[in-house]
């Protein structure tokens, strides 16, 4: 089924909001870096494959994100205690600080942008985002790794 004009417009608007958040609130990290760093901070230390799985992205994409985070000093790779051939990534003190600052700016940006919203409008947005997240979870399969 072809998307309606309203659906296409809404997708475009979501993209604009996403880019605005990344530009203003997540300046050091970008939205992908913020998400990857947040996952590593919450669940780490993790293997890159685990990062990819938690983000529902291909391992090669996770590897590039991890390399960028490592190059910025936000994470560090360490030997895996269970398998010395493997490596795990964990957040550094610098990574924790930048994650906290990015989160603070994101909350501030949302609070400022939504300052004039009524409570029922905020609730409606939250319900809509919950539905969108659930619809993604049920309809969009995570990408498969390319066959070697």
N, C-alpha and C positions, 0 to 999 in steps of 0.2 A: 504494500500500500504506500502511495506517495504521501510524504508529509505535507500538511496544509501550510499556507502562508503564515498563519499564526505560529505554528510549530517551528518553522524555519526562523521566524523573527525571534522567538523565545530562545532558540539555540544560540543565535547570534548574540543576544543579550547576555546569556550565561557566559559566553566566551569573553565578552567585554568586562563583565564583573570579575571573572577569573584573572584576566590580565591586569585589571586595576588592583586587585588584592596583591598579586605578585609584585607589581611595580611599587606600590606604596608601603605595604606591610612586610613584605618578604624580600626586601631589596638585596640582602647578601646572598640569599639562598635560592630565590625563585620558588615557585610552588612545588615543583618536583623535588628539589633539594630539601625544602622544608619537610615534605611528607616523608622522604627517605630518612632524613635525620631523626624525625619524630619516631618513626618505627624502630630505628636502631636504639634510640634512647629508651623507649618503652620496653622492648623485648630483648635487647642485646645482652651480651655479645651474640652476634648472628653470623652465619655463613652467608655469602652473597646470594646463594640459591634460596635461603630462607627470606632474605630481604625481598627478592623478586616475588616469591610466593605471597608474602604478606601484602605487597603492593599490586599483585595481579599483573605483573609486567614480565617481559622476557628477561632471562638472566643477562643477556648482553646489555640491555638497557640499565638494569640494576648495577651491573659492573661499571658502566660509564658514570652513573650517578655516584657510586661509591668512590670511584677514582677522583672525581671532582671534589667530593667532600673531604677526601684524604688530602688532596693537594692544597686545600684551604686550611688544613689543620683542624677540621671539625671532628674527624674520626681517626682511629688508628687501627691497623691490622695487627693481629697477634696470632700466634700458633694456636690451633684448636687442641685443647688438652686431651680430647678423645681420639684425635687423628692428627698426628704431628705434620702430615702432608697438607692438611687443610688449614685455612685461615679463617678467623672470625674478626668481625669489625665491632668496635665499641666507640662510644662518644667520648671525646676529650673534654676537659674543662672549658676550653674555648668553644667547642661545639655546644655544650650545655648553655653557655652564656648567650650565644647567638640565637639558639633555639628559643630561649626564654624571652629575649628582646624581640625577636620576630613575632612570637605569640602575643606579647604585650602590645606591639604596634598593630597587629591584626585585630585584637579585641578593641583597641582604641579607634581604629578606622571604622569597624562595624558600629560601635557605639555612637560615633559622630554621625555616620551616614544615616543611622536609624533613629536619631534623637527625636525626630518629629513623628515617628510612627506610633500609632495606638497599640495597646496591648494585644487586641484581637488581630491586628495585622502581623505582629511578630509571631503570634501563635500560628496563624495561617501559613506564614513562610516556613516555620519549623516543621509543620505537618507536611507541607509540600516537599521540603527537602528530605524528610524521612521517607516519604513515598518514592521519591526519585532514587534514593539510595537503595531501597528495597527492590524496586523495579530493575535497577542495574544488577543487583546481586542475583536476581532470579532469571534475568534474560540475557545478560552479557557474560559469556564464558571467559575465564582468563585465557590469555594467549598461550598456545602450546610452544614449547621449545622446538626450534628447528632440528630436524633429524640430522645426525652427523654422518 
